Amino acid sequence: MWMRGVAAIVLALGMASGARAQEVPPDDPLSYAVFAGAEARLGKHVRVYGRIGSNDTVRLGRKDRVDGLVAAPTIDLGRRTKTGALFCLLVIGGGDPCLPVTAPVVPPGSLGVGLVLPGTEDVDVPRRAHRAPLEAGAYRDLRLGRGSELLLLGGDYLFDRVALSRGATLACAAACRVAIRRTLRLGSRATVEGFAGVAETDIRFDVSGQKARTGVRLAARAAFAGILWAPATTVRLARKVKVAGSVQGAELRIGARTRIGTESEVVSE
């Protein structure tokens, strides 16, 4: 019995060496489809095309599927989850050991947001309205009414708050970077997207979450195409949200049947 246990440990270490030769957890948070500075908690039936990482804990729900590796000091696996290689110090659930990882997974200094200095002019688009395209610049609050649309011409934008009501659409005609001092809110079926030819990596929203317990909230069936970068605040995605890109937050709460990443970004193990 004792010899059997030793053999199992030796086999696990051999498997770890082989897996590490193929890929090790990257130390760049943008190399992950999902990354949390603290805890990342996923609901059931979540689909992630890419890697998941955390400097603390990753908790996967029942029947979650992750195409890439999972790296965190602690990994808690739900029932019937499917993932790539596991890199951790402790794994709860599942039938396989995790491979060793160095904590923190990414340097905490890389999880920051620069100073955001918004302007004084509000941008309001009423219900079911279309506003003239918005040039790059510093503004105060951006509010899109239900079913309204706004086009960003491209470049750098600064806002205090951004809120899209149900069914509203915010689009980028060219590469754009949006920095938000306080909060980002997307209502049900609201959409952030790029025109044809604008890649998901060309759209980035940096949310500081100042004076807000939860800096980012995406309601059910909202869609976001781009990098959602909010490493200093909590990010909450409701059920059936689609993020074609990546999401980084201090704490992540991801609802059931949400999809994150794109199939073209699947990471082979």
N, C-alpha and C positions, 0 to 999 in steps of 0.2 A: 504493500500500500504506500509506504514511504517512498520507495523507488519510483512508483508511478507518478507521485506528486512532483518529484525532482525532474522526471522526464517531461512533464507538462510545462514546467517553468522554463526548461532549456528550449523546448519547442517554441514557446511564446517569444522568448528572447531572439531566437533565430528568425521568426516571422517579423519581429520588429525591425531587425537589421535589414532584412530584405525590403520591407516597406519604406524604410527611411532612405534606402538607396534610390527609390523611385521618386519620392517627394517628401519634403518636410514642410511643416506649417510655415507660411511666409510671415514676415514681421511687418508687412505693409497692410494696414487695415483695409485699404481699397482693393486688395487682392481677394477679399472675401465678399460673397454675395450678401452675407449677414455678419455683422460684427458688433459686439457689445463690450463696452468698458467694464460693465458689471454683469448683470444677469440677462440672458436672452431666453425668453420663454415662448415656445411655439404651441399653438393649439393643435387639434387633430387634423389629419389629412392635409397638412401644409406641404407644398412642393417647392424645393429650392434647387435651382440650376446653378450649382457652384458650391463654394466652401462656406462653412459656418464656423465662427470663432468667438471667443470671449476671454477676457482676462480674469473671469470669475467662474461662472456656471452657464452651461447650456442645458436647457430642459426641452426635450422633444416630446411631442404629443403622439397619441396613437395613430399608427399608419402614416406617419410623416415619411417623406422621401427626400433624401439629400444626395445629390449626385457627386459632390466633392467630399473632401475630408472634413472632419469635425475636430476642432482643437480648443481645449479649455482645461483649466485645472480640474474641474468637476464636470462630468457629463452624465445626465440622467436620461435614460432612454425609455420612451414610452413603448407600449406593446406593439409588436409587429412593425417596428420602424426599419427603414432601409437606408443605410448611409455608406459613404466611403470609409477609408481608414479612420480610426479613432485615436487621437493623441491627447493624453490626459494624465493626471495623477490618480484619479479615482473615477471609475465608471460604475453606474448603478443600473442594473437591468442588463438585458442582452446576454449572449452566451460567449462573447469573445473578450479577451483582455484588451486594454488600451495600450498604445505604444507611448513611451516616455516623451514628455514635453517639458520645456523650460518655461516657468512662469516669471513674469507675465508673457503672454503669447506675443503681444506687440508692445513696444515701449509706450508707457503712458504719455510721454511728451509728444507723441504723434497724434494724440486724440484731442485736438484743440480746434477752436474756431477763432479767427481773427476779430479784431475790433470792428463793429458795424456802426457806422454813423449815418443813419437815414436822413432824408430831407424833411421838408415841412409841407409838401403838397400831397394831398390824398388823391388816389386814383379810384374812382367809383364807376362801376358799370352796372346800371340797373337791370332788373329782371328782363330776360329775353332780348337783350340789346347787344350791339356790336360797336365797340369803340375804335377810333383810329389807332393804327399800330403805335406802340409805345417805344420811344427811343431809350437807349441806355441812360442811366442817371440815378440820382438819389431822390427818393420819394418817401412819404410817410406810410400810410396804410394803403394796401391794395385790396379792394373788395369787389368780387364778381357776384352779381345776383343770380338767381335761379335761371339756368339755361342760357346764360350770357356767354360771350366769347371775347377774348382779348389776345392780340398777337404782339409778342415781343420781337423787335427787329433783330436783337442779338447784342452781345456785349455784356457789360457788368451792370447789375441793378442792385440798389440798396433799398430795403424797406424796413419799417418797424414791425408791421404785421401783414400777413397775407392770408386771405380767407376766400375760398371758392364755395359758393352755395351748391345745392343739388343740381347735377347735370351741367355745371359750368365748365368751360374749356379755356385753359391757358396754354398757348402754343408758342414755340420758339421758331422763328424763320431761319435762324442761323445759330451757331454755338452761343449759349448764354449761361451766365453764372449769376445766381440770385442769392444775395446775402440778406438774412432776416434776423433782426435783433431779438424779437420776442417769440412769436408763434406762427406756425403754419397749420392751417385747417383746410381740409378738403371734405366737402359734403358727399353724400351718397351719389355715386356715379359721376362725380366730378373728375376731370381729366387734366393732367399736365403731360404735354407731348411735344415732339418736334416735327417739323415738316419733313417731307421725303428728302433723304440725303443727310439729315441731321442724326448722328448716332447718339445712343443713350449716354455714352461717355462725354458727349458735347454739351449735355445739360446737367447742371449741378446746382442744388439748393443747399446752402449752408445756413443752418438754423442754430442760433445761440441759445434760445429759450430763456432769456433773462427774465427774472421775476415770474416765471411760469413753472408750475410743478411738472406739467407735461408740455413740452415745446412743440411736438408734432402729433397731430391726430388725423388719421385718414379713415373716413366712414366706410360703411359696407359698400363693396363694389366700386370703390374709387380706383383710379388708375394713374400711375406715375411712371413716366419713362425717363430715367436719368439716375444720377447719383443723389441720394438723399443723405446728406452728411449732417448729423446732429449729435456728435459724441459727448456733448456736455449736458444733455437733457434727455428726458424720457420720450420714447417714441411708441405710439400705440397705433397699430393697424387693425381695423375691424375685420370681420369675416369676408372672404372672397375679394380681398384687395389684390390688385396686380401691380407689382413693381418690376418693370422691365429695366433692370439695372442693378443697383445695390442699395443697401440701407445700413447705416452705422449710427448707433446711439449709445448713450450711457447705460440705459436700461431699455430693453426691447420687449414689447408685448405684442405678439403676432397672432391674429385671430385664425379660426379654422378655415381651411380650404383657400388660404392665401397662396399666391404664387410669386416667387421672387427670383429674379435673374432671367436669362434668356437661354433657350436651348443651344444656341451657338456658343455660349460661354461655358458649357459643361466641362468640368475639369476631369481628365482621366486620371485614374489611380495607378 
